[in-house]
Amino acid sequence: MYVTIEGIDCAGKSTQIEELKKIYKDAVFTCEPGGTEIGEKIRQIALKEPIGALGRAFLFLADRAEHAERVLSPNSDKLIISDRSLISGIAYAWNDMPNETLKALNLLATKQTVPHLAILLELDAQTLQTRMARQKPDEIEKQGFEALLAIQERFKDAAELINTPLVPIDAVLPIEKITENIKELIDDYGA
């Protein structure tokens, strides 16, 4: 089973991945972008260099193709829990190309592999502003919190576009409660 934890920057995805590692000790944990050696290099370019939106989208597609070949395909018989997936790729690039083109390119990159379940950690504007103020922004975060909140709404559209069930969870809840909710969802989906 392939599960993805989605959310905008500062939503707590990495924190939840670390908590889930304590529960699902035999699962394969990965991330996009950067789940492979080449993917980590691509991630550094995409997030640290001032590159245009379309160029960034194509870099993420290259990472996604490498990730599908090196991580998703070889582990398809295991529980895979990913920090982001093609859902993020589609949501972040939503305004850069037509939806059907985004869908086709992402499905090509993943060889038609989509998550069985997507969990969206949702933030409100005030919490996002507070969390963003605590860190140095990357090139995507420099777009501002309004842009990130708009992207957060597009996660739902992106998941629907590829027919993946998406369940939102309030990312302001205590860490332990969020982990408990995620575990229930994963277990209910048959992990």
Secondary structure, DSSP 4 states (H G I P E B T S, - for coil): -EEEEE--TTSSHHHHHHHHHHH-TTSEEEETTTSSHHHHHHHHHHHHS---HHHHHHHHHHHHHHHIIIIIGGGTTS-EEEE--HHHHHHHTTTTS-HHHHHHHHHHHTTT---SEEEEEE--HHHHHHHHTTS---TTGGG-HHHHHHHHHHHHHHHHHTT--EEEEETTS-HHHHHHHHHHHHHHTT-
